[in-house]
Amino acid sequence: MNTKTSRTKLDMTKGPIMKLIVLFAIPMVIGNILQQLYSTADTFIIGNFCGSASIAAVGTSSQPLEVFLCVFMGIGTGVSILTSIHTGAGDDAGLGKLVRTAVSFTYLAALPLMFLGIVLTPAILKLMQVPADTWDLAVTYIRIVFLGLLGNMGYNMNAGILRGLGDSTASLVFLVISTLANIALDTVFVALLHMDVAGAALATVIAMYLSWAASIYYIKKKYPELPFSVLPGLPDRKTLGDIMKNGLPLGFNNSIYTVGHIMLQSLINTQGSYFMAGTSVSGKIMGISSVAIASFAAAMSTFAGQNYGAGNYRRLQRGGRIVPFYSALVTIALGSVMYAAAEPLAGLFTKEPQAVEYALLCLRMQLPFQWCFCVLNTVLNLANGIGGVKYSTVVNLLMLWAVRIPSAFLIARFYDGHYVTFGVSISFMFGMAAALGFYRSKRWKEVTRLAKRQAERSQKMLTNTERIRGRNNGSFGHTCGQALQG
């Protein structure tokens, strides 16, 4: 591998753990900020040049898109985990098969989903009880955004491969390109040409394909040793099976999770367009305050995969303890800033006083508990990185279906529908407690056992080395004594 390429990767199997985690996470934090800027550009520009119904349409439209993306995103995470394991183990042949199969799978999944999304959009919006004043705008926005599904999936798959390699910097460059393009095109299509949500959707689609194209160019230029192709070929059956084994549980979890979000969104939609707009605005601000969560979680997954593949169990065990703690501290700091600045931030997105009031209500119910989500997300990514995807799937399902949805419905039924988002905070607390149970699981106990064995082996080697040094020093001293006596 050439020197220029190796500098773009982080070997997380050696060196100070938190320094590597931070170095990996910093580009992703900046990238996540840009991604939030990317997603909030629509809300900001539409909120200032259109109206609350348009904001509500954009806000409620993210859920149907996720229904189709969620399974693929889980599989993409599975590819990232496998990339980390192959990289840690030094398995170049397996890595090559994985990359070829991932490219083929992107096309096989994206094109049918793009068609289904366009056709099924009205049925999904009807299920979500979208109000009449928002219906046409939401249908228009979603159908246009679905045209960018291939670009979205292609970029996310390529970003996952790069994260698995230990390269988190590249995604930052891609996001700069797509974010600047999205904001510029939003300004032209919405502010100047008055295309409303159709213009915002078109800007998003173009930005998605630009980001995908940039990721393809980067991989082919920086990693020529990878058999990466632009067009699909025949996937390797065994590798595809491995991808499905690791990715399908995550994809299934994502799909069920998204269906649950649609049910929660349906509760939100029954409260009217002002409340819809307020929750959309609060979601954007929550997203900004959570930029470190996704970054530390992705860093944890890569760290765990590389060290598990390399058999560094002592290092893996130590990282499993310290990374969740420090990521929670960062999240608390960011959340505190967002809480203090909530009112002026909400006012940037909408000029409707009632929408701002609802946004502040949602933020005050969720921001104080966001650190719990950080801990559960980091621990579950530790589990995913070492192959414990079933554990994270079960925790997420329980968190959503046993806690979040029931509590939201109970709040709406017996208290006040404007407080339904507090169900999210309740689920954060439950999810953190359940995620911490991973440290008592069989898989983690095995890691602990292997780490203990490595520690004993290292201690034995150290003791033997000291004995050899002691004998050598004794022999040297005896020889010197004889020489002095002589």
C-alpha positions as CSV (number, residue, x, y, z in Angstrom):
1,M,0.0,0.0,0.0
2,N,1.4,3.4,-0.9
3,T,2.3,5.9,1.8
4,K,-0.2,8.5,0.8
5,T,-3.0,6.0,1.2
6,S,-1.8,4.6,4.5
7,R,-1.8,8.1,6.0
8,T,-5.6,8.4,5.3
9,K,-6.3,5.3,7.5
10,L,-6.2,4.8,11.2
11,D,-4.8,1.5,12.6
12,M,-6.9,1.2,15.8
13,T,-5.2,-1.9,17.0
14,K,-2.3,0.0,18.6
15,G,-1.7,3.4,20.2
16,P,-3.6,5.5,22.8
17,I,-7.3,4.4,22.5
18,M,-9.1,7.7,23.1
19,K,-6.6,9.6,21.0
20,L,-7.4,7.3,18.1
21,I,-11.2,7.4,18.8
22,V,-11.0,11.2,18.8
23,L,-8.9,11.4,15.6
24,F,-11.4,9.1,13.9
25,A,-14.4,10.9,15.4
26,I,-13.4,14.6,14.7
27,P,-13.8,14.4,10.9
28,M,-17.1,12.6,11.5
29,V,-18.3,15.2,14.0
30,I,-17.6,17.9,11.4
31,G,-19.2,15.8,8.8
32,N,-22.3,15.2,11.0
33,I,-22.5,18.9,11.5
34,L,-22.4,19.4,7.8
35,Q,-25.0,16.6,7.4
36,Q,-27.3,18.4,9.8
37,L,-26.7,21.6,7.9
38,Y,-27.5,19.6,4.8
39,S,-30.8,18.4,6.2
40,T,-31.7,21.7,8.0
41,A,-31.1,23.8,4.8
42,D,-34.5,22.7,3.5
43,T,-36.2,23.5,6.8
44,F,-34.5,26.9,7.1
45,I,-35.1,28.1,3.6
46,I,-38.6,26.7,3.3
47,G,-39.5,28.2,6.7
48,N,-38.4,31.6,5.6
49,F,-39.7,31.6,2.1
50,C,-42.7,29.3,2.2
51,G,-44.8,28.4,5.3
52,S,-45.6,26.1,8.1
53,A,-47.4,23.6,5.9
54,S,-44.3,23.3,3.7
55,I,-42.1,22.8,6.8
56,A,-44.5,20.1,8.1
57,A,-44.4,18.4,4.7
58,V,-40.6,18.2,4.7
59,G,-40.5,17.1,8.3
60,T,-43.0,14.3,8.0
61,S,-41.5,13.1,4.7
62,S,-38.3,11.8,6.2
63,Q,-40.1,8.8,7.7
64,P,-41.4,7.2,4.5
65,L,-37.9,7.6,2.9
66,E,-36.4,5.8,5.9
67,V,-38.8,2.9,5.5
68,F,-37.0,2.1,2.2
69,L,-33.5,3.1,3.3
70,C,-33.5,1.4,6.7
71,V,-32.9,-2.2,5.7
72,F,-30.1,-1.1,3.3
73,M,-28.5,1.1,5.9
74,G,-28.3,-1.8,8.3
75,I,-26.7,-3.9,5.6
76,G,-24.3,-1.1,4.9
77,T,-23.3,-1.1,8.6
78,G,-22.8,-4.8,8.3
79,V,-20.4,-4.2,5.4
80,S,-18.5,-1.6,7.5
81,I,-18.2,-4.1,10.4
82,L,-16.9,-6.8,8.0
83,T,-14.4,-4.3,6.5
84,S,-13.1,-3.6,10.0
85,I,-12.6,-7.3,10.8
86,H,-10.9,-8.0,7.4
87,T,-8.7,-5.0,7.9
88,G,-7.7,-5.9,11.5
89,A,-7.0,-9.5,10.4
90,G,-5.0,-8.4,7.3
91,D,-7.3,-10.4,5.0
92,D,-6.8,-8.6,1.6
93,A,-8.5,-11.3,-0.4
94,G,-11.6,-11.3,1.8
95,L,-11.7,-7.5,1.7
96,G,-11.5,-7.5,-2.1
97,K,-14.5,-9.9,-2.4
98,L,-16.4,-7.8,0.1
99,V,-15.9,-4.6,-1.9
100,R,-17.0,-6.1,-5.2
101,T,-20.1,-7.7,-3.6
102,A,-21.0,-4.5,-1.9
103,V,-21.0,-2.5,-5.1
104,S,-23.2,-5.1,-6.8
105,F,-25.6,-5.2,-3.9
106,T,-26.1,-1.4,-4.0
107,Y,-27.6,-1.6,-7.5
108,L,-29.6,-4.7,-6.8
109,A,-31.3,-3.1,-3.8
110,A,-31.6,0.6,-4.8
111,L,-33.3,0.4,-8.2
112,P,-36.3,-1.7,-7.1
113,L,-36.7,0.3,-3.9
114,M,-36.7,3.6,-5.9
115,F,-39.6,2.3,-8.0
116,L,-41.6,1.0,-5.0
117,G,-41.0,4.2,-3.0
118,I,-42.5,6.4,-5.8
119,V,-45.5,4.1,-6.1
120,L,-46.3,3.5,-2.4
121,T,-45.8,7.1,-1.2
122,P,-49.5,8.0,-1.0
123,A,-50.3,4.8,1.0
124,I,-47.6,5.5,3.5
125,L,-48.7,9.1,4.0
126,K,-52.3,8.0,4.5
127,L,-51.1,5.6,7.2
128,M,-49.3,8.5,8.8
129,Q,-52.5,10.6,8.9
130,V,-50.9,13.5,7.1
131,P,-53.3,16.5,7.2
132,A,-55.0,17.8,4.1
133,D,-53.1,21.1,4.0
134,T,-49.8,19.2,3.9
135,W,-50.8,16.2,1.7
136,D,-49.9,17.4,-1.8
137,L,-46.7,19.1,-0.7
138,A,-45.5,15.9,1.1
139,V,-46.3,13.6,-1.9
140,T,-44.4,15.9,-4.2
141,Y,-41.4,16.2,-1.9
142,I,-41.1,12.4,-1.2
143,R,-41.5,11.3,-4.8
144,I,-38.8,13.6,-6.1
145,V,-36.4,12.6,-3.2
146,F,-36.9,8.9,-4.0
147,L,-35.3,9.6,-7.4
148,G,-32.0,10.1,-5.5
149,L,-32.2,6.8,-3.7
150,L,-29.4,5.2,-5.7
151,G,-27.1,8.1,-5.0
152,N,-28.0,8.0,-1.3
153,M,-27.4,4.3,-1.0
154,G,-24.2,4.4,-3.1
155,Y,-22.7,7.1,-1.0
156,N,-23.6,5.4,2.4
157,M,-22.2,2.1,1.2
158,N,-18.9,3.7,0.1
159,A,-18.7,5.7,3.4
160,G,-19.2,2.5,5.3
161,I,-16.3,0.8,3.5
162,L,-14.1,3.7,4.2
163,R,-15.0,3.8,7.9
164,G,-14.2,0.1,8.2
165,L,-10.8,0.8,6.7
166,G,-10.2,3.4,9.3
167,D,-10.6,6.4,7.0
168,S,-13.1,8.8,8.4
169,T,-11.7,11.9,6.8
170,A,-12.9,11.2,3.3
171,S,-16.6,11.4,4.2
172,L,-16.0,14.9,5.4
173,V,-14.9,16.0,1.9
174,F,-17.9,14.4,0.3
175,L,-20.3,16.1,2.7
176,V,-18.7,19.5,2.1
177,I,-19.4,19.0,-1.6
178,S,-23.0,17.8,-1.1
179,T,-23.8,20.4,1.6
180,L,-22.6,23.3,-0.4
181,A,-24.4,22.1,-3.5
182,N,-27.6,21.5,-1.5
183,I,-27.6,25.0,0.1
184,A,-26.8,26.7,-3.2
185,L,-29.5,24.8,-5.1
186,D,-32.0,25.3,-2.3
187,T,-31.4,29.0,-2.6
188,V,-31.9,29.0,-6.4
189,F,-34.8,26.7,-6.6
190,V,-36.8,27.8,-3.5
191,A,-35.8,31.4,-2.7
192,L,-35.3,32.6,-6.3
193,L,-37.5,30.4,-8.4
194,H,-40.2,29.8,-5.8
195,M,-40.4,26.1,-6.5
196,D,-41.4,25.4,-2.8
197,V,-40.8,21.8,-1.6
198,A,-40.3,20.5,-5.2
199,G,-37.2,22.7,-5.4
200,A,-35.9,21.6,-2.0
201,A,-36.3,18.0,-3.0
202,L,-34.6,18.5,-6.4
203,A,-31.7,20.2,-4.6
204,T,-31.4,17.2,-2.3
205,V,-31.4,14.7,-5.2
206,I,-28.6,16.5,-7.1
207,A,-26.5,16.8,-3.9
208,M,-26.9,13.0,-3.2
209,Y,-25.5,12.0,-6.6
210,L,-22.7,14.5,-6.4
211,S,-21.7,13.0,-3.0
212,W,-21.8,9.4,-4.5
213,A,-19.7,10.4,-7.5
214,A,-17.1,12.0,-5.2
215,S,-16.9,8.9,-3.0
216,I,-16.4,6.7,-6.1
217,Y,-13.6,8.9,-7.4
218,Y,-11.9,9.0,-4.0
219,I,-11.9,5.2,-3.5
220,K,-10.5,4.5,-7.0
221,K,-7.8,7.1,-6.6
222,K,-6.7,6.5,-3.0
223,Y,-7.2,2.8,-2.8
224,P,-6.2,1.4,-6.2
225,E,-5.5,-2.0,-4.5
226,L,-9.2,-2.4,-3.9
227,P,-11.1,-4.1,-6.8
228,F,-13.7,-1.3,-6.7
229,S,-15.9,-0.9,-9.8
230,V,-18.4,1.8,-10.8
231,L,-20.8,-0.7,-12.3
232,P,-22.1,-3.9,-10.7
233,G,-20.7,-7.4,-11.4
234,L,-21.4,-10.9,-10.1
235,P,-21.4,-10.9,-6.3
236,D,-19.5,-13.6,-4.3
237,R,-22.1,-15.9,-2.8
238,K,-20.3,-16.6,0.5
239,T,-19.4,-12.9,1.0
240,L,-23.0,-11.9,0.2
241,G,-24.1,-14.5,2.9
242,D,-21.7,-12.9,5.4
243,I,-23.1,-9.5,4.6
244,M,-26.6,-10.7,5.1
245,K,-25.7,-12.5,8.3
246,N,-24.3,-9.3,9.8
247,G,-26.4,-6.7,8.1
248,L,-29.9,-8.2,8.0
249,P,-30.5,-8.1,11.8
250,L,-29.5,-4.5,11.8
251,G,-31.6,-3.8,8.7
252,F,-34.6,-5.6,10.3
253,N,-34.1,-3.6,13.5
254,N,-34.0,-0.4,11.4
255,S,-37.1,-1.2,9.5
256,I,-39.1,-2.1,12.6
257,Y,-37.7,1.0,14.3
258,T,-38.8,3.2,11.3
259,V,-42.3,1.7,11.3
260,G,-42.5,2.7,15.0
261,H,-41.4,6.2,14.2
262,I,-44.1,6.4,11.6
263,M,-46.6,5.5,14.3
264,L,-45.2,8.2,16.6
265,Q,-45.3,10.6,13.7
266,S,-48.9,9.8,13.2
267,L,-49.6,10.8,16.8
268,I,-47.7,14.1,16.1
269,N,-49.6,14.7,12.9
270,T,-53.0,14.5,14.7
271,Q,-51.9,17.6,16.7
272,G,-52.0,19.9,13.6
273,S,-49.5,21.5,11.2
274,Y,-48.1,23.9,13.8
275,F,-47.1,21.1,16.2
276,M,-45.7,19.1,13.2
277,A,-43.6,22.1,12.3
278,G,-42.4,22.5,15.9
279,T,-41.4,18.9,16.2
280,S,-39.6,19.1,12.8
281,V,-37.6,22.2,14.1
282,S,-36.8,20.5,17.4
283,G,-35.6,17.4,15.5
284,K,-33.1,19.6,13.6
285,I,-31.8,21.1,16.8
286,M,-31.6,17.7,18.5
287,G,-29.7,16.5,15.5
288,I,-27.1,19.3,15.9
289,S,-26.6,18.4,19.6
290,S,-26.2,14.7,18.8
291,V,-23.4,15.1,16.2
292,A,-20.9,13.5,18.6
293,I,-23.1,10.5,19.3
294,A,-23.0,9.1,15.8
295,S,-19.3,9.8,15.5
296,F,-18.2,8.1,18.7
297,A,-20.6,5.2,17.9
298,A,-19.0,4.7,14.4
299,A,-15.5,5.0,15.9
300,M,-16.4,2.4,18.5
301,S,-17.7,0.0,15.8
302,T,-14.5,0.4,13.8
303,F,-12.3,0.1,16.9
304,A,-14.1,-3.0,18.0
305,G,-14.1,-4.7,14.6
306,Q,-10.4,-4.1,14.0
307,N,-9.3,-5.2,17.4
308,Y,-11.6,-8.2,17.4
309,G,-10.2,-9.2,14.0
310,A,-6.7,-8.8,15.3
311,G,-7.4,-10.7,18.5
312,N,-6.5,-7.8,20.7
313,Y,-8.9,-8.7,23.5
314,R,-7.3,-6.7,26.3
315,R,-7.4,-3.6,24.3
316,L,-11.0,-4.3,23.2
317,Q,-12.0,-4.7,26.8
318,R,-10.4,-1.5,27.9
319,G,-12.0,0.5,25.0
320,G,-15.4,-0.9,25.8
321,R,-15.2,0.7,29.2
322,I,-13.7,4.2,28.5
323,V,-15.3,5.2,25.1
324,P,-18.9,5.2,26.3
325,F,-17.9,7.3,29.3
326,Y,-16.1,10.0,27.4
327,S,-18.7,10.2,24.5
328,A,-21.4,10.8,27.2
329,L,-19.4,13.7,28.6
330,V,-19.1,15.3,25.2
331,T,-22.9,14.8,24.5
332,I,-23.8,16.4,27.9
333,A,-21.6,19.5,27.0
334,L,-23.2,19.9,23.6
335,G,-26.7,19.3,24.9
336,S,-26.2,22.0,27.6
337,V,-25.3,24.5,24.9
338,M,-28.3,23.6,22.8
339,Y,-30.6,23.8,25.8
340,A,-29.4,27.3,26.7
341,A,-29.7,28.5,23.0
342,A,-32.9,26.7,22.2
343,E,-35.2,29.7,21.8
344,P,-33.1,31.7,19.4
345,L,-32.2,28.6,17.4
346,A,-35.9,27.6,17.0
347,G,-36.6,31.2,15.8
348,L,-34.1,30.7,12.9
349,F,-36.2,28.0,11.4
350,T,-39.7,29.4,11.6
351,K,-41.3,32.8,12.3
352,E,-44.6,31.2,13.5
353,P,-44.7,31.9,17.3
354,Q,-46.9,28.8,18.0
355,A,-44.4,26.5,16.1
356,V,-41.5,27.9,18.1
357,E,-43.4,27.3,21.3
358,Y,-44.0,23.6,20.4
359,A,-40.3,23.2,19.3
360,L,-39.2,24.5,22.7
361,L,-41.6,22.2,24.5
362,C,-40.1,19.2,22.7
363,L,-36.5,20.2,23.2
364,R,-37.0,20.7,27.0
365,M,-38.4,17.2,27.2
366,Q,-35.6,15.5,25.3
367,L,-32.3,17.3,25.5
368,P,-31.7,16.5,29.2
369,F,-31.8,12.8,28.4
370,Q,-29.8,12.7,25.2
371,W,-26.7,11.5,27.0
372,C,-28.5,8.2,27.8
373,F,-29.0,7.7,24.0
374,C,-25.3,8.3,23.6
375,V,-24.3,5.6,26.0
376,L,-26.7,3.0,24.6
377,N,-25.7,3.8,21.0
378,T,-21.9,3.5,21.8
379,V,-22.3,0.2,23.7
380,L,-24.6,-1.3,21.0
381,N,-22.0,-0.4,18.4
382,L,-19.4,-2.1,20.5
383,A,-21.7,-5.2,20.4
384,N,-22.1,-4.8,16.6
385,G,-18.4,-4.5,16.0
386,I,-17.7,-7.9,17.5
387,G,-20.6,-9.6,15.9
388,G,-23.2,-9.2,18.6
389,V,-25.8,-7.7,16.3
390,K,-28.6,-9.8,17.7
391,Y,-28.2,-8.2,21.1
392,S,-28.4,-4.7,19.7
393,T,-31.5,-5.7,17.6
394,V,-33.3,-7.0,20.7
395,V,-32.5,-3.9,22.8
396,N,-33.7,-1.5,20.0
397,L,-36.9,-3.4,19.5
398,L,-37.7,-3.4,23.2
399,M,-36.8,0.3,23.5
400,L,-39.2,1.2,20.7
401,W,-42.1,-1.3,20.9
402,A,-42.1,-2.0,24.7
403,V,-41.4,1.6,25.8
404,R,-41.4,4.5,23.3
405,I,-44.6,3.8,21.4
406,P,-46.7,2.6,24.4
407,S,-45.6,5.5,26.5
408,A,-46.3,8.0,23.8
409,F,-49.8,6.6,23.2
410,L,-50.5,6.6,27.0
411,I,-49.3,10.2,27.2
412,A,-51.6,11.3,24.3
413,R,-54.5,9.3,25.7
414,F,-54.4,10.2,29.4
415,Y,-52.5,13.5,29.5
416,D,-51.8,15.8,26.6
417,G,-50.9,14.9,23.0
418,H,-48.4,17.8,22.9
419,Y,-46.2,15.9,25.3
420,V,-45.9,12.7,23.2
421,T,-42.2,13.2,22.5
422,F,-41.4,12.6,26.1
423,G,-41.9,9.0,25.2
424,V,-38.6,9.3,23.4
425,S,-36.8,10.4,26.5
426,I,-38.3,7.5,28.5
427,S,-37.1,5.1,25.9
428,F,-33.6,6.6,26.0
429,M,-33.3,5.8,29.8
430,F,-34.6,2.3,29.3
431,G,-32.4,1.7,26.3
432,M,-29.3,2.7,28.2
433,A,-30.0,0.4,31.0
434,A,-30.7,-2.5,28.6
435,A,-27.5,-1.8,26.5
436,L,-25.3,-1.9,29.6
437,G,-26.5,-5.4,30.1
438,F,-24.3,-6.4,27.2
439,Y,-21.4,-6.4,29.6
440,R,-23.0,-9.4,31.3
441,S,-23.6,-11.3,28.0
442,K,-21.9,-14.5,27.0
443,R,-20.1,-12.8,24.1
444,W,-18.6,-10.1,26.3
445,K,-17.7,-12.6,29.0
446,E,-15.8,-14.5,26.4
447,V,-13.9,-11.4,25.4
448,T,-13.1,-10.8,29.1
449,R,-11.9,-14.4,29.5
450,L,-9.6,-14.1,26.5
451,A,-8.4,-10.7,27.7
452,K,-7.5,-12.3,31.0
453,R,-5.6,-15.1,29.3
454,Q,-3.7,-12.5,27.3
455,A,-2.8,-10.6,30.4
456,E,-1.6,-13.8,32.1
457,R,0.5,-14.7,29.1
458,S,2.0,-11.2,28.9
459,Q,2.9,-11.4,32.6
460,K,4.5,-14.8,32.2
461,M,6.6,-13.5,29.3
462,L,7.6,-10.5,31.4
463,T,8.6,-12.6,34.3
464,N,10.7,-14.9,32.1
465,T,12.4,-11.9,30.5
466,E,13.3,-10.6,34.0
467,R,14.7,-14.0,35.0
468,I,16.9,-14.1,31.9
469,R,18.1,-10.6,32.6
470,G,18.8,-11.5,36.2
471,R,20.8,-14.6,35.2
472,N,22.8,-12.6,32.6
473,N,23.5,-9.9,35.2
474,G,24.5,-12.5,37.7
475,S,26.9,-14.2,35.2
476,F,28.3,-10.8,34.3
477,G,28.9,-10.0,38.0
478,H,30.5,-13.3,38.7
479,T,32.8,-12.9,35.7
480,C,33.8,-9.4,36.8
481,G,34.4,-10.7,40.4
482,Q,36.8,-13.4,39.0
483,A,38.6,-10.9,36.9
484,L,39.1,-8.5,39.9
485,Q,40.3,-11.4,42.1
486,G,42.7,-12.5,39.4
